[in-house]
Amino acid sequence: MEQLRPHILVVDDDLDILTLLRHRLEQLGYAVRTATTGQEALGMLASEQPALVLLDLRLPRLSGLDVLKQLKQTAPELTVIVMTAYGTVEKAVEAMKAGAADFLTKPFTPGHLELVVQKAFERQALERTHHLLQVELEDKAQPLIGDSPALRPVLEQARRAASSAATVLLLGESGTGKEVLARAIHAWSPRRAQPFVVVNCAALSEELIASDLFGHERGAFTGAHQRKPGKLELAAGGTVFLDEIGELPPALQAKLLRVLQEHAFERVGGTRTLQVDIRVIAATNRDLPGAVKAGAFREDLFFRLHVIPLTLPPLRVRPEDLLPLAEFFVQQHSRALKRPGMRLTPEAIECLQHYHWPGNVRELENVLERAVVLSRGAVIQPEDLALSPPESSPPVNSAARYQTRLDAVEREVLQDALQAHGGDKRAAARALGMALSTFYAKLKKYPL
């Protein structure tokens, strides 16, 4: 079984140089394969995927430059460093134009070799990080908001679980924030500096989910024109979040079970077994025990996932969290739409508190995004929310609702006083007949 350590292919017709390079690179911790001709190298690349190729430009029959051009046609993402003799630097420049990442001029010292190879892998790591950051921005990840009695014990357990590598299974209704909690667990864990990679098990066909998760080899299926690493490889050292795990096709459940048991897998269409160090967090809103009984979900996979189960409470039993979440979403979407400073009226907050929220936090965000878009002024009124009448939904805890309304009114009074006195806190406190220290305490409670 092959560990996912960096794999380098060295291509040179000089056997002494091949031996020296293999010895030096293996000392540095890399897995090394060698080839003496361009044809041999291209044949090896049809069945293997090196992370880096060291390619001599002077090869018999098929030149190194021709090999480079073919490599870039079949695997454009492959990093190639060319090696050339002293005095033929113009060939290295031509190779760089053809897609080589760097070059080494013979003879080179072991230190120079190590530096160039290390720089190439650092560039690869930066590109992967950049890609993952782009995905993060596209996902619009939000902070974990809430300190209600219903949510607090879940967060405490999640923090304790974060320090381990144990598999976590997040349960709860749709829209309760399972991905947000998964990201928080990753951020609290020792793996926080490594990738957090999301796999949606319900969004794609079985074939595409397999490719997305495990990667594929060239020619594995129609349209697989080049080898592609899967998200398990991209997440090496970090966390994989398997969203909607209950929708995973039965054929892939056995493969995932092996990943959880052995951290081993093969790419689609491949025969080489790879091993990767990852932490798995899964999430579902389905009744997995019921799916096991119905034969739709493997029992052994369920128990592998069910190491640390955490159930997120629905929003309707978290009334204390509703106002902080609502204010966050209003601020977030008003900034995005270049309408900063928008706020909810007390009447709008009361409407939010009366609503049942069957879609939970996700529905709350959608409602407030729509309200920010459609409201005519700087405040959001009940009609902007477009919610069903209160009597159609069961009320949440009345004491919490009234307290939230009082808080909203007090916050609005403070804001109006500050605006009336040009932001002068002392003058605003005096106008309200409030001690300055009390005024500052209120501002701390209701940041404006």
WORA-V650665 format. One line per field, one symbol per residue. psi: psi as a letter, one per 30 degrees, with the letter a starting at -180 (. if undefined). burial: # if it has 24 or more other ideal C-beta (glycine too) atoms within 12 Angstrom, else .. A space follows every 10 residues. Layout:
BEGIN
psi=???
burial=???
END
This chain:
BEGIN
psi=kkkhlkkkkk jkfjeeeeee eeeeeeefgl kkllkfleee eeeeffflil fkkjjkfjlk djleeeeeee efeeiffkkk kkkllkfhfe eeeeeeffgk fllkkkklle eeeeeeeeee eeeeeeeeee eeeeeeeefh klljkkhlee feeeeeeeee feflgkkkjk lllkgfheee eeeeeefflf gfflkjkkjj ffflleeeee eeeflllkge lkfiflkkkl feefgkfbkk jjkhffgkke ffeeeeeeee efhllklkgl fkklkkjlkk klklgljeee eeefgfkkee eeeefhejkk jkklefghff feeeeeeeee eefeeeghhl gllkleeeee eefflfifgb eeeeeeeeee eeefkfaflk lefffhllke ffkklajeee eeeeeeeeee eeeeeeeeef gggjeeeeee ffhkkeeeee eeeeeik.
burial=...#.##### ###...##.# ##.##..#.# ########.# ##.##..### #########. .######### ##.##.#### ####...... ##..#..### ######.#.. ..#..##..# #..#...#.. .#........ ##.###.#.# #..##.##.. ##..###### ########## #########. #..####### #......### ########.# .....##### ########## #########. .##.###### ..######## .#.#.##### ######.#.. #.....##.. ##.###.### ########## ########## ####....#. .#####.### #######..# #####.###. ##..#...## ##.##.#... .....#...# #..##.##.# #####.##.. ....#..##. .#......#. .##..#.#
END
